[in-house]
Amino acid sequence: LAGAVPEEERCTVERADASITYSLFLQRYVRPLPRGGREGAFRALCTREKLLAAFGTLPVRLSTANTYSYRKVDVPFQEYVEHLLKPQDPARLGSDTLYFFGDNNFTEWGPLFRQYVPPPFRIPGTSPAYSFGIAGSGSGVPFHWHGPGYSEVIFGRKRWFLYPPDKTPHFHPNETTLAWLHHTYPMLPRAERPLECTLRPGEVLYFPDRWWHATLNLDTSVFISTFLG
């Protein structure tokens, strides 16, 4: 089902390649949004076969994909991959949609995280924390906000929608991003549409502090975020 959910017509997030310097990043992008390409050995460890061999019997904690409250369900990782990692049903509510993102056990998954090379830039006064996830086509998290950080796609594609802190988007907190894209997005005047862009493998997006954002996995996707708290 790859390609069943479309990318945006035009990426409206500013791009920067991986050669950007730290000083230029701080000067230009701590508030706006850079995007660039990366390569690394971490990707080779995130194939279906490698992840199932290393972590298949371990439990993972799934969260519902709604904005203000989350139901948590623990299942073996192999069960999630083989039975729950399916394309999103557009008719399902966020509270009925289970999604593996964050809530990682850093003891059990530590060997994998230690191989990850995070984006090299830090915001002064912050420290990094990882959030690793795997999700099916059409899944995602509806609009929400938190502190700054990075999101990198390892496999698949992830479409992002962003609004600045002073522009609260119109959405229902229990509506999935896929339903929002089908029902609300087409009705928005062009001036009220979010910044948006699709990340591909090896690309990183920086999201500033308190920016509203929603995500939509266009394919079965593996991704990792680095939160700067």
Stockholm file with secondary structure:
# STOCKHOLM 1.0

chainA/1-229         LAGAVPEEERCTVERADASITYSLFLQRYVRPLPRGGREGAFRALCTREKLLAAFGTLPVRLSTANTYSYRKVDVPFQEYVEHLLKPQDPARLGSDTLYFFGDNNFTEWGPLFRQYVPPPFRIPGTSPAYSFGIAGSGSGVPFHWHGPGYSEVIFGRKRWFLYPPDKTPHFHPNETTLAWLHHTYPMLPRAERPLECTLRPGEVLYFPDRWWHATLNLDTSVFISTFLG
#=GR chainA/1-229 SS CTTSSCCCSSCCSCCCCTTCCHHHHHHHHSSSCCEEECCCGGGGGGSHHHHHHHHTTSEEEEEECCSSCCCEEEEEHHHIIIIICCCCCTTSCGGGCEEEESCCCTTTSHHHHTTCCCCSCCCTTCCEEEEEEEECTTCCCCSBCCSCEEEEEEESCEEEEEECTTSCCCCCTTSCHHHHHHHTGGGSCGGGCCEEEEECTTEEEEECTTCEEEEEESSSEEEEEEEEC
#=GC SS_cons         CTTSSCCCSSCCSCCCCTTCCHHHHHHHHSSSCCEEECCCGGGGGGSHHHHHHHHTTSEEEEEECCSSCCCEEEEEHHHIIIIICCCCCTTSCGGGCEEEESCCCTTTSHHHHTTCCCCSCCCTTCCEEEEEEEECTTCCCCSBCCSCEEEEEEESCEEEEEECTTSCCCCCTTSCHHHHHHHTGGGSCGGGCCEEEEECTTEEEEECTTCEEEEEESSSEEEEEEEEC
//
